[in-house]
Amino acid sequence: MGVLMVYVFPKVAELLESKELVGVVRGCIKSMQTPSESLLKIGCILGLRVSPSHRRKGIGLKLVTSVEEWMLRNGVEYAFLATEKNNDASRNLFTNKCKFVSLSSLFIFVHPISFPAKHLSKDIEIEKVNIDQAISLYRRTLMAKELYPLDMDSILKENLSLGTWVSYYKEGGLLNLQRKEDMITNEITSSWIIFSIWNTCEAYKLQLKKSQPLRFLYTTLNHARDKIFPCLRMSVSDSLCRPFGFLFLYGLHGEGENLGELMESIWRFTSRMGESLKDCRVVITELGFGDPLVNHVPQTASMSCIDDIWYTKRISSHNDEKDDELLIKRQIGNVFVDPRDF
């Protein structure tokens, strides 16, 4: 299977008489790998939204079914989608009507860029690595994930990816960036964390002065707003007149015992970067419930946490009779969250 990443344009539901847009959904297809080195062609169903005045009429089911049919035509083995844990309507649609099963629980952490005033520790070094070095590092660290993309190099080379850094303690040793085979070696004997930053400040710059149908379309496509603004005690409708952007921490992986201060340094570092970007409002990351770094996310008064659930469903059957790895396991705890899907 070759590495691929294919997006489909949003599918919309439109009333025949008035041409009013009442629903929208997106889909993508990509290659993923598991620790057992199984290669999977998966499809992601993204940004499903139905106008509040037209819910409970089967529109959501029709939109999901249309994306599933597109995936089936393109040889997808599994479909994935996600929703907030407290969204009972979506969970009922996905599990009871669309026959998806729960695969993983994740936590979305959201913090305003105004992190509590404190200087970065002088004992911690945050060093940027170039793309080739980042690819080499991730080639090893992604193996710790239970599900990860095969085109990490493409993600790192995207214009929205601002770069990759490693945070580590100065007293623990030096970061060896000279060897391409393995950038972090025994020269570092203490703890370290690798992370990358994705910039959505341009992608989510939506100043809406449109008619109501277009307003609904833009709002539904802006998936992250629905999750973020409740954390900031703001309604989505109140925010539509202002540009909004955020920095997304992705590819987080840590090793060692003293990760707490390193995680705090990463959030401060990213928050400072966000302060220099126009319209950047918050810093976000999403981690699986089994990711060791979940326990080291800074617990400040302004940090919010959203429970997310990933669901999966077999779309097409394999020609052979190998074990259905994902559906047998049912719960995976440490996954890579693709910033392109957020």
C-alpha positions in Angstrom: 0.0 0.0 0.0 1.4 3.4 -1.0 1.3 6.4 1.4 -1.6 8.5 0.6 -3.7 11.4 1.9 -6.8 12.3 -0.1 -9.4 14.9 0.9 -12.9 15.1 -0.5 -14.6 18.5 -0.8 -17.3 19.0 1.8 -20.6 17.3 1.0 -23.6 19.5 1.8 -27.3 18.8 2.4 -29.5 21.4 0.6 -33.3 21.8 0.7 -34.6 21.4 -2.9 -37.1 24.2 -2.8 -35.3 27.0 -1.0 -31.7 25.9 -1.7 -31.0 26.4 2.0 -27.9 24.6 3.3 -28.9 22.5 6.2 -26.0 20.1 6.7 -22.3 19.5 5.8 -19.6 16.8 6.2 -16.1 16.3 5.1 -14.0 13.2 4.5 -10.4 12.1 3.9 -8.5 8.9 3.2 -5.1 8.1 4.5 -2.6 5.3 5.2 -2.0 4.4 8.8 0.1 1.8 10.6 -0.1 -0.1 13.9 2.7 -1.4 16.2 2.3 -4.9 14.6 3.2 -3.1 11.3 -0.3 -3.7 9.8 -1.0 -1.2 7.1 -4.5 0.2 7.0 -6.3 2.4 4.5 -8.6 4.4 6.7 -11.2 7.1 6.1 -12.0 9.9 8.5 -15.4 11.5 8.6 -14.9 15.1 9.7 -17.0 18.1 10.7 -20.5 16.6 10.5 -22.9 19.4 11.3 -26.7 19.7 10.8 -28.6 22.9 11.1 -30.4 23.0 14.5 -33.8 23.6 12.9 -33.4 20.5 10.7 -32.2 17.9 13.1 -33.9 14.6 13.8 -34.9 14.4 10.1 -32.3 11.8 9.0 -30.0 14.4 7.4 -27.0 13.5 9.5 -27.4 9.8 8.6 -27.6 10.6 4.9 -24.4 12.7 5.1 -22.5 10.0 6.9 -23.7 7.3 4.5 -22.7 9.4 1.5 -19.1 9.6 2.8 -19.0 5.9 3.7 -20.1 5.1 0.1 -17.3 7.3 -1.3 -14.8 5.6 1.0 -16.0 2.1 -0.1 -15.5 3.1 -3.7 -11.9 4.0 -2.9 -11.0 0.8 -1.0 -11.1 2.1 2.6 -11.0 -0.6 5.2 -12.0 1.3 8.3 -13.9 4.6 8.8 -13.1 6.8 11.8 -15.0 9.7 13.4 -14.9 11.6 16.6 -17.4 13.4 18.9 -17.5 14.9 22.3 -18.4 12.5 25.1 -21.3 14.6 26.2 -22.8 14.8 22.7 -25.6 12.2 23.2 -27.3 12.9 19.8 -24.1 12.3 17.8 -23.1 9.2 19.9 -26.6 7.8 19.3 -26.3 8.5 15.5 -22.9 6.9 15.2 -23.4 3.8 17.4 -27.1 2.9 17.0 -27.8 4.0 13.4 -24.4 4.0 11.7 -23.1 0.9 13.7 -19.8 2.4 14.7 -18.0 1.1 17.8 -16.0 3.0 20.4 -12.3 2.8 19.8 -10.5 5.3 22.0 -11.1 8.1 24.5 -9.0 11.3 24.1 -8.6 14.5 25.9 -8.5 17.9 24.2 -6.6 20.4 26.4 -7.2 24.1 25.7 -5.4 27.1 27.2 -5.5 30.8 26.4 -2.2 32.1 25.1 -1.9 34.3 28.2 -0.1 31.6 30.3 0.6 32.5 34.0 3.6 34.9 34.1 6.8 32.9 34.7 10.1 32.8 32.9 11.2 29.6 31.2 13.4 27.6 33.4 17.1 28.2 32.9 17.6 24.4 33.5 15.6 23.5 30.4 16.7 23.8 26.8 14.2 23.9 23.9 16.0 23.3 20.7 14.6 23.4 17.2 15.4 20.6 14.8 15.3 20.7 11.0 12.8 18.7 9.0 15.1 15.9 8.2 16.1 15.5 11.9 12.4 15.7 12.9 11.5 12.9 10.4 14.3 10.7 11.8 13.1 11.3 15.3 9.5 10.6 14.6 10.4 7.5 12.6 11.4 6.0 16.0 9.0 7.7 18.4 5.9 7.0 16.4 6.4 3.3 17.1 5.2 4.0 20.6 1.8 5.0 19.2 -1.0 2.4 18.6 -2.1 4.1 15.5 -0.1 6.6 13.4 0.1 8.0 9.8 2.6 6.9 7.3 3.1 10.3 5.8 4.6 12.1 8.8 7.1 13.7 6.5 4.3 15.3 4.5 2.8 16.7 7.7 6.1 18.2 8.8 6.6 19.8 5.4 3.1 21.4 5.4 3.2 25.2 5.4 1.0 25.3 8.5 3.6 23.3 10.5 5.8 25.8 12.2 8.5 23.4 13.1 9.7 20.7 15.6 11.5 21.1 18.8 13.0 19.0 21.6 12.7 20.1 25.2 15.3 18.6 27.6 17.3 19.3 30.8 20.6 20.9 30.2 22.3 18.9 33.0 21.1 15.7 31.5 23.4 15.9 28.5 23.7 17.3 25.0 21.3 16.9 22.2 23.1 15.1 19.4 21.9 16.6 16.1 24.8 15.5 14.0 23.9 11.8 13.4 21.0 11.2 11.0 20.5 7.7 12.2 19.3 8.5 15.6 19.2 12.1 16.8 18.7 11.4 20.5 21.2 8.8 21.8 22.7 7.9 25.2 24.2 11.3 25.3 20.9 12.4 26.9 20.5 10.4 30.1 17.6 12.3 31.6 14.1 13.2 30.3 13.1 14.8 27.0 10.0 15.6 24.9 9.7 16.1 21.2 6.8 18.3 19.9 5.7 20.1 16.8 3.4 23.1 16.3 0.6 23.6 13.8 -0.6 27.1 13.0 -4.3 27.5 12.3 -4.4 31.3 12.6 -4.9 31.6 8.9 -7.0 28.5 8.3 -9.6 29.6 10.9 -9.7 33.3 10.1 -13.4 33.6 9.4 -15.0 37.0 9.5 -18.6 36.3 8.6 -20.6 39.0 6.9 -22.6 36.7 4.7 -26.2 35.6 4.3 -27.6 33.1 6.7 -27.1 30.0 4.4 -23.4 30.8 4.0 -23.1 31.7 7.7 -24.3 28.2 8.5 -21.8 26.6 6.1 -18.8 28.5 7.4 -19.9 27.8 11.0 -20.3 24.1 10.5 -16.9 23.8 8.7 -15.2 25.5 11.6 -15.2 22.3 13.7 -12.8 23.5 16.4 -14.8 26.5 17.4 -17.6 24.3 18.7 -15.2 22.6 21.0 -13.1 25.6 22.1 -15.4 28.5 22.8 -17.3 26.8 25.7 -13.9 26.4 27.4 -13.4 30.2 27.1 -16.9 30.9 28.3 -17.8 32.3 24.9 -20.5 31.3 22.5 -19.7 30.5 18.9 -22.2 33.1 17.7 -20.6 35.8 19.7 -17.2 35.1 18.2 -18.1 35.0 14.5 -17.5 38.7 14.0 -13.8 38.4 15.0 -11.0 36.3 13.5 -9.9 33.4 15.6 -6.9 31.2 15.4 -5.0 28.7 17.6 -1.7 26.8 17.8 -2.0 23.0 17.9 0.7 21.0 19.7 1.1 17.7 17.9 3.5 14.8 17.7 4.1 15.0 21.5 6.3 12.1 22.7 8.3 12.0 26.0 10.8 9.7 27.6 12.2 9.8 31.1 10.8 10.3 34.6 10.9 14.1 35.0 8.4 15.2 32.3 6.2 17.7 34.2 8.5 20.7 34.0 9.3 19.9 30.4 5.6 19.9 29.5 5.1 23.2 31.3 8.0 24.7 29.4 6.5 23.5 26.1 3.1 25.2 26.9 4.9 28.5 27.9 7.1 28.4 24.8 4.1 27.8 22.5 2.0 30.5 24.3 4.8 33.0 23.7 4.9 32.1 20.1 1.1 32.5 19.9 1.4 36.0 21.4 3.4 37.1 18.4 0.8 35.8 15.9 -2.1 37.9 14.9 -5.5 36.6 15.9 -4.0 33.6 17.9 -6.2 33.0 20.9 -5.4 29.6 22.4 -3.0 26.7 22.5 -4.5 23.2 22.0 -3.4 19.7 22.1 -5.2 16.3 22.0 -3.8 13.2 23.7 -5.1 9.6 24.0 -6.2 8.4 27.5 -3.2 6.0 27.5 -0.6 8.6 26.5 1.9 9.0 29.4 2.0 12.8 28.8 -1.6 13.2 29.8 -0.6 13.2 33.5 2.0 15.9 32.9 -0.2 18.6 31.2 0.0 21.8 33.3 -3.0 22.1 35.6 -3.5 25.8 35.7 -6.8 27.5 36.5 -7.2 28.5 32.8 -6.6 25.0 31.4 -9.8 23.3 30.1 -10.2 19.7 29.2 -12.8 18.2 26.7 -13.5 14.5 26.5 -13.5 13.2 23.0 -14.4 9.7 21.7 -13.1 8.1 18.6 -15.3 5.6 16.8 -14.5 3.1 14.0 -16.3 0.8 11.7 -15.2 -1.8 9.1 -16.1 -0.5 5.6 -14.7 -3.2 3.4 -13.6 -6.7 4.1 -10.1 -8.1 3.5 -9.5 -10.7 0.9 -7.6 -12.8 3.4 -9.0 -13.8 6.8 -6.4 -12.1 9.1 -7.5 -11.0 12.5 -9.5 -7.8 12.6 -6.9 -6.0 14.7 -8.7 -2.8 15.5 -12.2 -4.2 16.2 -10.8 -7.0 18.4 -8.8 -4.7 20.6 -11.7 -2.1 20.7 -9.8 0.3 23.0 -6.5 2.0 22.0 -5.0 4.4 24.4 -2.0 6.1 22.8 -2.7 7.5 19.3 -1.3 10.1 17.0 -3.7 13.0 16.4 -3.3 14.3 12.9 -3.3 18.1 12.9 -4.9 18.2 9.4 -8.0 16.6 10.8 -8.6 19.0 13.8 
